């Protein structure tokens, strides 16, 4: 059996390592952060795992937080504007959100218990060639430290290199769960979005609020306020933003209890979405494979990053087990296996970051009137390839509407 080296211990690297260990493949995982430092550190992100990812976790024996107890069953939608829309879509199988400060250390422990080797050491771009010489295949599963620069952007750098949203994500007490329990996706046209997620953390069941603010749109002050310097001012700003632009969440807040769960439970960032080449040659001629953030980075607006990384890890694992050549043909087989889901997630996410085209506005209006259509759209959060097939063009969206017995509605936003 081959010996595989993986750089990066996020969901992509850990899922790949655990999958390979199921087949008794020798695996070494390199990470610059010990599991204990992740557990004690700042909130990295707010991450939801959809049904296909949860099924992979079940098969891997790492379903430590079963969706029946920790998950949620639907999406609640609010679309602001002159004619606000409020509607719901249900999953056929639930999704689940767990703080990755619990999740990643638990997976790292399982990986080591199953014979995987975990090496806590920084890896720089200049180290990759020597590291590749120790293994039959090197997989780069993190973009940290400039490692993603080994893999050129697929579009040749033509896409905008500035973020389309400024992100402010935190965990909060004092927000009553929606009924039924689900995620709320709230759109304030021209201003940004709010994603509210029922999430399990070290404080138990809490609420994640992710503000996706359009730069210069009026809500991006949340990304600038210093919570530690003036917690009260930050809290008042969040409450005001919710009350003014996201009423279906605001109405469930108890102002007397509303607060961050802790000083480390807030993260502000901005993401430049990028899809890179799936493999590259190192100076020695050895092949390095890109995975996770080294391969594709998407804005979290539709919650696809971790799920796409897990899908891609499975594609890589299956190809490794089938094909031990690790050459260009191997890399092309990996690309075919993961491309529709990875590109579907990237293109769907990008569409949702842009001013909505008329066919997307029509779809939102139709979903507010036709529950089966809203359910199908919601279930496609676990299948970004299908979602992109439904949204890529006006013709495809019309076909999606027709397939679910829904007539087009007038544009929902202005």
Residue, then its C-alpha position, 0 to 999 in steps of 0.5 A: x500500500x502507498x504512503x501518503x503525506x497530507x499537509x493541513x488538518x482541517x476537515x479536508x485533511x482529516x477526512x482524507x486521512x480517516x478514509x485512507x486509514x479505513x483501507x490501511x493506507x499509511x498516512x502522515x498528517x502535518x499541521x502547524x496547530x496542535x489539536x489542543x490549541x485549536x480547542x482553546x483558540x478563537x472561533x475559526x468559522x461557523x460551519x454547517x454539515x449537510x446530509x451527504x457530509x453527515x453520511x460520510x461521517x457516519x461511514x467513517x465512524x465519526x458521527x459523534x454529534x448525531x443530527x437527530x439530537x444536534x441537527x436542524x431540519x429546515x431553512x427559514x428565508x426572509x427577503x427584505x425589500x418593498x415586498x418582503x418575503x418570508x417562507x420555509x424550505x425543508x430538508x429530506x435529511x437534517x443538517x448539523x452545525x458543531x463548533x470546529x473547536x470541538x469537531x477538529x480535535x475529536x477527529x484528530x484523536x480518532x485519526x491517531x487512534x486508527x494508526x494515523x501519524x500526526x506531526x505538529x510542525x510548520x510547513x512552508x512552501x519551500x519545504x514541500x519538495x523535501x516533504x514529498x520525497x518522504x511519501x508516494x504522494x503529497x496532498x496539500x490541504x491548506x492554504x495557510x502560509x502561502x501554500x496555495x500559491x503552488x497551484x495557480x488560479x484556474x481563471x488565470x487571475x481574471x476574477x476580482x481579487x477583492x472580497x465581495x463581503x466583509x464577515x462578522x461571525x459570532x456565537x450568542x446566548x439569548x436567541x430562541x430557536x426558530x420553529x421548527x429548528x432551522x437556519x435562517x437565511x435573511x437578505x437585506x438587498x444592497x446591504x448584505x445577508x445574515x445567516x443564523x445557525x443553531x450550533x453546538x459549542x463548548x457552551x452547549x446549544x447556542x446561536x451563530x450569527x454570521x453577517x455577510x456585509x456588502x463593503x460600503x453597504x452600511x452594515x460593514x461597521x460590524x466588522x470594525x467595532x472592537x468588541x473587547x474594547x466596548x462590548x456594550x457598543x458592539x452588542x447594541x450595534x448587532x441588535x440594531x442591525x437585526x431589528x432594522x434589517x433581519x426582523x425574523x431573527x430579531x423577534x426571537x431575541x431576549x435583549x436581557x440575555x443577548x450576548x456573545x458566549x465568550x471573548x474568543x467566540x467572535x471572528x471577523x474576516x473577508x474572503x477572496x473566492x478562488x478555485x485553483x488548479x488541482x495539482x502542480x509539479x514540484x521542482x523535483x518533478x514530483x506531483x502535489x495534489x491540491x485539496x480543501x482551501x488549497x484547491x477551492x475557497x468559497x465565501x460561506x454565504x451558502x455554507x459550502x466550504x466544509x461540505x465541498x472539502x469533504x466531498x473532494x477528500x472522498x474523491x481523492x481517497x477513492x482514486x488513491x485506493x484504485x490507482x497507485x500511479x500518482x501521475x498526470x492521469x491520476x490527477x485528471x481522474x481526481x479532477x473528474x471525480x470532484x469537479x462538478x461539486x467543487x465548481x458547482x459550489x464555487x459558482x453558486x456561491x459567487x452568484x449569491x454574492x452578486x446583485x441578483x439577476x432576474x431569474x434568481x429574483x423570480x425563483x425567490x418569488x416562486x419559492x415563497x408561493x410554492x413549498x415543494x420548490x422551496x424544499x427542493x432548493x433547500x435540499x440542494x444545499x447538500x448537492x451544489x452541483x444540482x443547485x448550480x444546474x438549476x441556477x446557471x442560466x434563466x433557461x435552467x431556472x425556468x426548467x427547475x420551476x417547471x419540474x417542481x410545478x411552479x410558475x414564475x413569479x415577479x422579481x422579489x427584490x429591488 
